[in-house]
Every structure is written in structure tokens, then in C-alpha cells.
């Protein structure tokens, strides 16, 4: 049985036992009203609210999860041969806030998500690397967490049902997505064991792990005529909506539970605007989404407490938030970078207090351009905008109002920025040029090393260009695909290239490029790691075990040594269901690189 405690947002609580579930209901409506939240006394009241407002016409979803076995007490991993003394972890935005990913590791084993299963690979020592365990999971795997001998696997599954709408005599089919958080014991890695399953209606949005507590966000769009309402473990969570009217509404359900399992979980649902960008610090969760009629962004703050999530405040800023790196928390201040697209686009930076009131702003940055990448570091914001060239702005955030300290303009653009030492930034994006008609032409992948030590005059120390416009990297869209070991100065960029004639008569190149990066020596290409030439064989993640790199695709794990990138092992983890590529000229060569 799923076990749930539905916690209040604010104030004291009244505990009621209902059919084996524990509901904790707020008993002080006045405090909730003072917070600005609208509460709902019944399901009918929620449905009347939805009918009174324009609801988004998206196909609703539904799904279920398998019944779990009885929970087991968390235990330490079994004693075995020593793994790596030093190993990498997921590339996350905030230290202490883990982000769910498709790969996790514990210094000896890799835990990988594939279609319909979790694969466990022993990666240390490299010459004994092998698949040691597999576990089938219901639904479509989305991401996972690992802590000790517990693995939390998030999946989505669709369930079909028949519902008879009000005023109708005939049932209509309803399709609904449910997200499952499956907690597995991997104490015996050859035989992983499901111990608990937590189900929440809605599609998987994001998840974080903070001090042993999992925070999961799902989203679901209500649609006539049935207006399905949120459920968590088969129980209706409290539903609230803040005082910001929306053209379209979506249920954003936020749940939390211990990663070890075996304890109660909490859930609460909010009727908010559609879409959203989530940023999470160690103490708050922020959700930003566009308010399309006004061109502003609505930002909600939720406090993460030991008793669950608590709505805290709502604010608005001009423009659109690009991604999670466009937000950052410093003390009680939220810093936000946006691009406003009305008329001639411009970008802005805003400082909001804990009540989400704007206390300082810098607007009118880079007219005609838009934000491509942001990185907050201490009292600085490094901001990349782009139209035909790549301005890198250095913005000071130490005062009550943001101030531009300096800027650098070069061809191309960065889509991800990563710190490198005390005075440098690594940018990953694309090289560009201007054609004879004044248009922008996209070239190969670009890795740039910026020196921002002199804030008034940032410079480019070095660049590397890989391939052509057909050369791609998942790191452009997903920061977790980017690997940088600052201690060793090792950067690994996954790369794939389908060629000019894709998909008619080409063979893809899949692999990774390894660089040595330092402020003193710039960027040096030290090796290229090739994977199988398959449509499903592109490298998605890199993990380091001591002086061994593991580059991981959906089909295999390739192990290479540092610093020479000599292959020391390979593990096949699956076969491609896709038709093999057409080999026109044998195995394709890696894309060329210029330094």
C-alpha cells in the first residue's frame, strides 16, 4: 500500500485517519487566506473554478504503477572489493542539491536507465567491467537517484479509463499520465528488489534530492469534460491556487518522501500557469512560467520544510526565463535573468526579496538579442546574448541594483557556461559566421575558455571548433551531459554527427572529445573516444573513476584511461532496435577539430 501524509502548507494541522491513509488537513484557514492562496473545500469547487476559467486543451494522461513489496529497512552496501577512491558525480547547478539523471554511480558501479529497465554495470576495475544486474520497470523511465543502497527510479505510464461526463449517458475514454517513484534496494546488485512505489498523477517534470529527501514535481493539464483532479497514492492532495489569474491552468503537484523509503510522504497540488522552469536551492523551490498576455514571468517560491512544501510568495518580472541557470538564490535574494520579446527584444536582471518583491533591476541589455546562457557565481552574473555575435556580459550583483562591469563580443555563441578556477569560464555552443547577404551561418561546435579576471575587459584565452553544422552535442541542451573535472583540468564533450545526407545514406559518428583545460595552457585536445556507429549509440554521459573515464551511451559503456585516452574496457548493455545505418564508406571518421 502506498502510504501518504498530506501536509498543510501553513499553520497547525488536524490529523484524520481515512481508509488506512493519514490526511493532515489545515485547521487555520485565516492564515492560508492571509498568504494570498485560494483554497478549495471540495472537488466540485475545484471543477467549478476550472469551468469558470479558460482551460488548456491538451490531451490528458493517466497511468498506474505496480504494487510494491513490503518496505525494507535501509542498510549499508555490502562489503566487497574496493572501488574508486575518487569518482565524479552528476553535474548539478547547486552544491548539495542532487538532480535526477539517467546515470548515477557509487565509485564501483554504474546505474543506467534504458528503455524499460535499469542496468547495473560493475565499472571498477576496468578490465573486469561487466553487466551484473538488470531490473525491469513499468512505464517509460525518466530519471533516477542513488543514495547508499537505495535507487529511486521515476517512470511515466499511461492508463485508459471510461468516464461518463455530467449530462451524458455515454462514457468517454480518458487517457491520463501518472508518474511513479519506485524505490529499489540495490544491496544485492545482481538482484535489485522493489520495496516501495509512490504514484502521483501528472507527467514527470523535475526531481531533486536534498539531505536524503526526494522532491518531485509533476504537471497535468485539466481538460473538459471530465476535469481529472490530482491524486497522490490514490488520495486527493490539498489543492491551492495563488492570486495570479491565468489564461490556461495546470496542476503542479509537489511531493516529498525519504529516499530510503519506509516512511510517510507528503504531497500538495497547485493550480498554476502552464509550462514552467524549476530552480531549487537547499531551502526553496522556485517555479517560473510566462504570463503570455503581459509578456511577464510569474515566479512562485515554495519553502522546503521537514513537513513538506509550503507556499511562500509570488512575484512577477518582465520577460521570459530561459532555463534553471537563469535563476539563482543568494541569501534571501532571488536573482533572475530574462529576455523580453515585445517589439525589439531586450534582456534584464532582477533582484527579488523573500516576498518576491523586485528590489533592484537592470533592463535594456543587448537590444535585438536574447539570452543564450547564464551563470551566477557569487556576486557576478555572466550572461551570453546572441543575434550575430556573442556578447559575454559581466554583471555585478553586490549592490542594490545590477550593474554591467564589462563585455566581450566574439563570433558564435555559448549555450552553457561552466566555472573553471577562480578567473575563467568555459563556454559550450557554436561557431558562427556572417554570409555575403548579412545572414548568420551556423558552423561547428565551439568550446571557448574565457578569462573574466579583469571584469571590465573579459577576454578569450582559447577556443576549439569541432566539425560542421551537422555536428551536435547533447551538452548544448542538457548540462548533465557536460563533464569537467577541475582538479585534473579534464573536459569531456559528447559529440555525434549524422552527416550531410542524413537520414538517406549516411552513417553516424558517435563518441566524445577529451580536452585538457587550464588558465595557463588554454584548451588542448588530448583524445577522441569512439562509440558504435548506430542511431542509438550517441554518448549521453561521462563518469570518472579515479584515472578512468566511462563514456556511456544507450548501447555501451566504453572505459578509457587518463590522460592518454587508451581504451581499457567496454561493456555492451543493449542492442539498438533501429535499423542499422547505411555504411557508405566504412566506419565514419570523427569530425575534424581546429584549435
N, C-alpha and C positions, 0 to 999 in steps of 0.2 A: 504494500500500500504506500502511495506517496504520502508523506507527512508534511503538513504545511502549517505555519503560523502566519497569518496575515496581519501585519503590524500596522499601527496607526502612523500617521505622518507626524502629528504634533499632539502633545498633551498626554494625559493619563489614558488608561485603557480599561475596558471591561472584557473579561475573558468568558467565552461561551463555548461549551462543547457541543459540536454538531456532527453526528454520524461518524465519530472517530476522528474528526478533524478539529483543530483548535483555531477558532477565529478570535482575533483580538481587534475589537471594534472601538473607535474613538468615542469617548463619552463627553467630550467638551467641544461641541460644535462651534461655540463662540470663538475659540482660539483658531480653529480652522477657517472660520469666516474672516477673522482679522488677518489671516495670512493672504487673503485675496483669492483663495481657491473656492470654486463652486463644488459643492458636494451633491451626491445623488443618493436618495433614500431607497430607491428600488430600481430593478431592471427596467421597468416601464418608464421610469423617469429618464433614464439614460436614452432609451429609444425615442421618447418624445423630443429630447434635446436634439438627437441626430436628425429626426424628421423635420425639425424646425430650422435646421441649418443645411446648407448645401453639403452633400456627402460625396466623397470621391468615388468615381465609377471605375473601380478596379476589381478584378476578379478576386473574390475572397478565397481563402485557402483553409485547409483543415487536415489534421493528422493525429496519429496516436503513437505511443511507444510501447515496447514490450514490458511485461510485468517483471520487476526486478526480483532477485533473490533477497533473502534476509540480509540486512547490512552486517558487515564485519567490522570489528574494531580496527582502526588504523594501526599498522605496525611498521617497524623499520624494515628496509630492504634486507634480504638475506645476505649473509656473509658470502663472499666469493672472491675471485682473483681481482687484484687491484685494477681500477680503471685509470683514466687520465687524472693526473694531479691538478691539471689546469684545463678548463674547457670553456667554450663560448656558450652564450645563451641568446635568446631572441633579441633582436634589435628593437628596443622599445623607446617610446618617447620620454617617459617619466621614470626615473630610478625608483624602484620599489613598487612599481605598478606593472605587473606582467600582463602581456597581451596574448590572447588566444591565437594559436597559429596552427599550421598544418604539420609542423615538425617540432618536436621537443627532444631533449637529451638529458642524461644524468651523468655524463662523464664516461660511460661504458656503452650504453645502449641508446639507439635512436628509436623514437616512437613516431611513426609516419602515418598520415591519413591517405588512403587511396579510396577509390570508388567502392563503397560498401564494406570497408574493412579498415582495421588498424593493423599495421605491420610493425613488429619489433625486431630490430636488427642489432646484433652484437657487433660493434664497430672497433673495439679495442680488445686485443691487438689487431692491427690492420690485416696481418697475414692469416688471421683466423676469423675474419669477418664473415657473418652468415645470418640468414633469417632464422630466428629462434622461436618466434611465436606469431600467431595471427588470431584476430578476433573479428568475427562478422558483426556489423552494427546495422540496425534497422534504419532506413531512411538515407538521405543524402548527407554524408559527413561534411561539416563546415569548418571546424577548428577543434583544438584540444588544449588542455592544460596538463602539466605534470607537477606533482609535488610529493616527494617521498615515494611510497608505493601506490599512490592514487593517481589515476588518469581520469580526467573529465573530458568526455567526447560529446560535442554538440552536433546534433543532426536535425534535419528537417524531413518531415514526412507529410504527405497529403492524404486526407481522409475524405471520403464521399459520404453524404448523408442526404436524406429527404426531409424537407421542411414544408409544412403547409402554412403559407402566409395568411395573415389576418384578412378575412373577407374572401378567401379562396377555398374551394372544396378539393382542389387537386394539389398534391405535393409537388414541390420543385426540387431539382437536385442542387445541393450546396457542396462546394469544394473549399476546404479550409486547410491552411498550413499550421502545423504545430511544431514547435522546437522542443527537442528532448535534450536534457543534460544527463548523460549516462555516466555514472561513477563506477569505474572499474578498479579492482585490485590487480596490480601487476607484481605482487610479491613473487608469484611463480610466473616468470615471463614466458615460459613455454605454454602456459595455460591461463591466460588472463580471465578474470572472473567478474561478471557484472554483479554489483552489490546494491545499486540503487538507481532509480530512474525518475527524474523530475521533468514534468511536461508543462509547457506554457504555450498557450495559443499565440500564433503570430510567427512571422519569419525571423530567423536569426539575424540580429543586427550587429551587435558587438558584445564582447565579454572582457572582463578584467579580473585579475587575481591579486588581492591585497591582503597581506598578513593572514593567509590561509582562508580568506573569504572570497567566494566567487560572486561577481556582479554580472548579471546577464540582462541584456536589453533585447526585447523582441518588438516587432511592429506589425500591425494588422489594420487593413482599411475596411471599415464597415460599409456595407452596401445593401440597399433595398433589394428585395422586400423583407429579408429575414433579419438583418442587422445583428449578426452574431456578436456576442459580448465576450470579453476576455475570460479565460479560465486558467487557473494555476493548480495543477494536481486535481482537476475536476471541481475546484471550488472557485467561486467568483471573488476575485480580489477587490478591495476598495477601489473605486473609480473617482477621479477628480479631474477638473479642468481649470486652468488658470484664467484670469480675466483678460485674455487676449483673443478676441474673436478671429476665427479663421474661415477662409473660403472652403477649404477641404480639411477634414479631420481624420486623424489616425489614432489608434490605440497604441501607445508606447508603454509596454509592461516591463517593469524593472524588478527583477528577482535577485535574492542573495541567499547563499547557503554555504556551509563549510565544505571545503574541498575534500575533506576526509569522509564526508557523508555521515550517516548515523545520527544526525541532529535535525531539528526543525529548520525549515526555510521560510523566507518571507517574500511577499510579492505585493505590489501596488501598481495600478494602471492609471495612465493619464491620457486624456483626450487632448492631443496637441496637433500642430500642423503636420502636413505630410513631409516625408523626407527627413533629413537631419544629419548633422555631423556631431559626433560624440568625442569629447575630450574629458579625460579622467585624471585627477590628481590623487594624492593619497587620502584626501578628506572630502572631495567634492566631485560630482559628475555634472558636466555641462552639456546641454543639448541645444544646438543651434540649427535653425531652419529658416528658409526665406519666407517673408510675408510679401507675396508677389504683388498685391495691389500697390503697396507703398514703396517697394524696392529696398526695404529694410530687412534685417535679420532679427528674428526673435531668439533670445538666449535664455534658457531656464537653468537655474542652479539647483541641484539636489544634494543635500548633505548626506554623506555616507556614514551611518552611525552603527553601533553594535546591535541596534534593534531594527535595522533595515534602512531603507532610503526615506529621506524626509524632504519634501518640497521646501525650498528656502526663498527663492525670489525669481523674478522675471525682469529682463531688460531688453532694450532694442538698440541696435546700432545701424547706421547707414551701410548699405552694400550687402554682399554675399560672402559667406565664409567658405573658403575653398576646401579645406580639409582639417584634420585634427591638429596639424602643425601650425595652423593659423590662430590657435588659441593657446594660452599658457597662463598658469597661476603663479603669482609671486606674493607670498603672504596672504593678505585678504583681497588682493587685487587681481582681477582677470584682465589679461592683455589680449586684444583681438585685432587681427588684420583682415580687411575686407576689400573687395572691389565693387564699386557701384557702376552699374551698366546703363543707367539712364543717360540719354543724349551721348555725350563724349565720356567714355569710361574713365574713372579715376579710382585711386585706392586710398584707404585711410587706416589709421591705427587708433584704437580706443582703449582707454583705461577705465574699468568699471570696479566699483567697490563691492562689498559683500551683499549689498542690497540691489546690486545690478544697476546702479545709477552711474551714468557716464561722468567721470570726474576730470578727464583730460582727453583731448583728441588732436590728431594731426590729419588733415584732409587735403585732397587735391594732389596726391602723389602721382607722378607719371601719367599725365593726361593722355588719353588714347591707348593706354596699355592696360594690362590686367596682371594680377598676381599669378605667378607660376610656382613659386616656392617660398616658404617662410621658415625661419628658425629663430626661436627665442633662446638666448643664452645669457643668463644673469641679467644685467641692466641693458643689454643690447638686443635689438631685433635686426636680423639680416633678411632682407626682403628682395626677391627677384621678381621683376615685372618684365613683360616682353610684348613687342609688336614686330620689330625687325631686328633690334639688337637687345642685348641682355643687360639692363641696368641692375647692378647689385647695390642696394642701399644699405647703409649702416645707420641705424636709428637709435638714439639714446632714450632710455625709458626711466632714468633715475629720478627725474623731476616730476612735477605735476602735469606736464604736457610733453608728449613725444617730440623729439627734435631730430632732424636729419643732420648727421655729422659729416657724411661723405658718400660718394657714389662712384661706381666704376661702370663704364659702358664697353662691352665687347660683343662680337658676333655670337649668335647662338643663345641658348638659354639653359638654365638648370631647372629640373623638376623636383629635385630632392637635395637638401643641404644637410651636411653632417659635420660635427665638430672634429677638428684634428689638432690636438695640442692646445696651447694657450693662445696662439695668434693666427690659426689657419682654419679654413673651411674647405670641405670637399663638396663639389657640386657635380651632380649626375644629370645629364639632359641630352641635348642635341646641338650639333653644329648647324649653322645656317649660313646662307649667303643671299645676296640680292641679285636677281636676274636683270637682263637688259631692259625689261619693262617696269622695273621697280618693285616687282613682287618678291616675296620671301620664298626661298627654296630650302627645304629640309635636307640635311646631309646625314652623316653618320652619328652614332652615339658619341657623347662627349663626356670625359671626366676632366674636371678642372680643379686645380688647387689654388685657393685664394689666400693671400696674406692680408689679414684685417688688423694687424698690429697697429698700424697708423690709421686710425679710424677716419681721418679726414681725407685720406688718399689710399684706399684699398687697391691692391694690385693682383695680377695673375702671376703666380710663380711658375706654373707648368700646366700643360694640357695633354690629353691623349684622345685621339679620334679613332673610333672603331667602325670599320665597314662603311656602308652607304645608307641611303634612306630606307632600305629593306631590313636593315639590322635593328633588332629590337632587344629590350631587356625588361623583365618583369619588375626590376627595381625602379623603373620610371613611374609605375603605378602603385607599388607596394613596398614600403620602406623595410618590411621584414625580409625582403629578398636581397637587400643590401648588406654586405658583410665588411666590417672594418675592425681590425684588431690594432688599437692604438699603441699598445705596448710593443708589438712586433712591427708596426707600420705596414701591415698586410691588408690590402683591399682586394676583395673578390667580387667581380661583377658577372652575374649570369647573363649569357648572351645567346640569342638564336637568330637565324637568318633563313627565311624561306625562299630567297632568291627572287629574281626579276619576273619569272614566269609562273609564280605560284597562283593557283594550285594545279596548273595544267601539266607541266612537265619539269618539275624541279625536285630537288632533294634538300631537305632542311639540314642546316648545321646547328647542332646543339652543344653547348658547353659553357665554359666560364673562363674569364681572363683574370689573371692574378697580377697585382701590381705591388711594388714597394713604394710607399708614400712617406715623405718626410719633408719638413720645412727646409732642411739643409740641401737635400738632393732632388727634390721635386718628385716627379712620377716616373717610375721605371717599370717597364713590362717584364716580369720575371718568369711567366709561364702561361701556357694555354692548356686547359683541361677539356678534352673532347668526350662527349657522350654519344649514344647511339643516334644515327640519322633516322629519326622517327617523328611523326607528327605529335606524338605524346611524350617525346623524350626531352623536352626542354628542361633545363636546370631551374629549380624554383628556390632552393635554399642552400646555404653553406654553413657547416658546423666545424669547429676546430676542437680536436682532442690533442692536447699537448702540441707536438710539432707535426700533426697530421691533419689535413683538410679532408672533409667529407662533403662532396658536392652531390646534391640529391635531386633526382627527377622522379616522375611518377613511375618510371620503369626500373631505375637502378640507383645504387649508391656507388660512387667512384671515390676511392681513397688515394690521396697523393701526399708526398712528404714536403715539408718546408725546410729550406727556402727554395729547393730546386724543382719542385713540382713533378717529381718522379712518381709514376703510378705504383702503388704498393698493394692495392687490392680492389676488388669490385664485387658487388653483391647484386644479383638480379632479383628484383622484388615483384615483378609482374610483367605481363605481356600487353602489347598495345592492341585494343580492339579495332583500331582503324586500319584501313588498307595500307600496305607498305608504300613508301614514296617511290616515284619513278626514278631509278638511278640512270641518269643520262650520261654522266661522265665519271662513274665510280663514286667513291665517298667524297662529298664536297669538302673543299678546304675551308679553314676558318676564315672569317672576314679579316681583311688586312687592317693593320694598325699603324697609325702615324703618331709620333711623339714630337 
